[in-house]
Amino acid sequence: MSIDPKSLPGGKPVPLIDLKAQFQPIKEEVLKEFESIFESMYLFLGKNVQALEKEFAEYCDCAHGIGVGSGTDALHLALLACGVKPGDEVITTAYTFIATFEAIAYVGAIPVFVDIDPKTYLMDPSLVERAITPKTKAIIPVHIYGQMVDMDPIMDIARKRGLKVIEDACQAHGATYKGRKAGSIGDAGCFSFYFSKNLGGYGEGGFVTTNDAEINSNVRLLRDHGSPRKYEHDYIGFNARLDELQAAVLRIKLRSLDKWNQLRRAHAGRYNELLANAGVVTPFIDPRGESVYHLYVIRTPQREALREKLIGKQIGVAIHYPIGIHEQVAFRNYSKQQFSLPVTESVCKEVLSLPMYPELSAEQIEYVAACVTNP
Ligand SMILES: *Cc1c(COP(=O)(O)O)cnc(C)c1O
């Protein structure tokens, strides 16, 4: 049986994400806040940023939060604030967005990639200890797709060996592990407010969470030209500030984040049911945590054929990620290091992200699942 695209729910394509649908219920509030910012022309690090820093830090169960220019800035400044220096080694995974590696390269450090767990696609903690050398300074576990890495063994190793842990929580706003929030377990947590993330602005933005007063003050100085007071500069810092418009949108959206994450989980549950006999691997969620399903990713050896069929049926699909960082040209030009990451390499060939956003309708999910089942 094949499905006619004319049977699309509401006659419309099913996009990978739908920001227009998310805008409608918050439109009035957002426009009102924008108007008041434009009237005041206080555009950066003002009352919205300060309020967001308090609110999102609290949301993450953290003592401190610092708004920055992007998730990439968050990782970069967190590495600097943790004292990572040129030549230091940083253990992370190659199955992530390029920014995790870029931030390590910005500080002149050396990335050391460990392989991922074949079920969760997350850093395999059992591989971390043997990747440690005398040069190792930090570990960056990446909470990919909205599910947190198994943090306890990583924190144990880090404490025992005197290493810093920086969580890349850019896909995991609100995710939990043993009841603890993403960004609250390591020395620092890094978030992105890129538009497509679970909590996204209408431009660029990012955030660092920490319970460490020194990391807090370091990141605060670094994001604004090393300047504790206007035109006084104690360090060579960066232009990595969060702006008031983004902070205003993010504060409004933060109030709905738990509800939206709950909807994502419900949609994932429905996909899981409908795809149970579709011959594809559905996401495995470790029961010790709660995923926020930044992405809903299936796995199949017929990935390329399925991808083309779904695109033909007006379904927004994507590959996160087709190439491990260790095989990217950018990495190859940076480093001659070789890594054998067989799980990462096989997963890259087989994953496919299906439409996932809170506003998905039951009909849309059924249509997508039917098309995956009978491509
Ligand atoms: C999005 C993302 C980043 C970078 O965030 P930006 O805000 O785009 O700079 C870093 N790491 C991961 C895992 C991401 O998904």
The ligand as an SDF file (V2000), in Angstrom:
LIG
                    3D

 15 15  0  0  0  0  0  0  0  0999 V2000
   23.0130   23.9030   18.6620 C   0  0  0  0  0  0  0  0  0  0  0  0
   24.1510   23.2350   19.3050 C   0  0  0  0  0  0  0  0  0  0  0  0
   25.3170   23.9320   19.6650 C   0  0  0  0  0  0  0  0  0  0  0  0
   25.6000   25.3550   19.2600 C   0  0  0  0  0  0  0  0  0  0  0  0
   24.6470   26.2830   19.5680 O   0  0  0  0  0  0  0  0  0  0  0  0
   24.5430   27.6490   18.7380 P   0  0  0  0  0  0  0  0  0  0  0  0
   23.5830   28.4650   19.5440 O   0  0  0  0  0  0  0  0  0  0  0  0
   24.0470   27.3200   17.3810 O   0  0  0  0  0  0  0  0  0  0  0  0
   25.9010   28.2770   18.7130 O   0  0  0  0  0  0  0  0  0  0  0  0
   26.3050   23.2330   20.3470 C   0  0  0  0  0  0  0  0  0  0  0  0
   26.1750   21.9400   20.6420 N   0  0  0  0  0  0  0  0  0  0  0  0
   25.0800   21.2330   20.2900 C   0  0  0  0  0  0  0  0  0  0  0  0
   24.9920   19.7810   20.6710 C   0  0  0  0  0  0  0  0  0  0  0  0
   24.0390   21.8460   19.6010 C   0  0  0  0  0  0  0  0  0  0  0  0
   22.9730   21.1280   19.2340 O   0  0  0  0  0  0  0  0  0  0  0  0
  1  2  1  0
  2  3  1  0
  2 14  2  0
  3  4  1  0
  3 10  2  0
  4  5  1  0
  5  6  1  0
  6  7  2  0
  6  8  1  0
  6  9  1  0
 10 11  1  0
 11 12  2  0
 12 13  1  0
 12 14  1  0
 14 15  1  0
M  END
$$$$
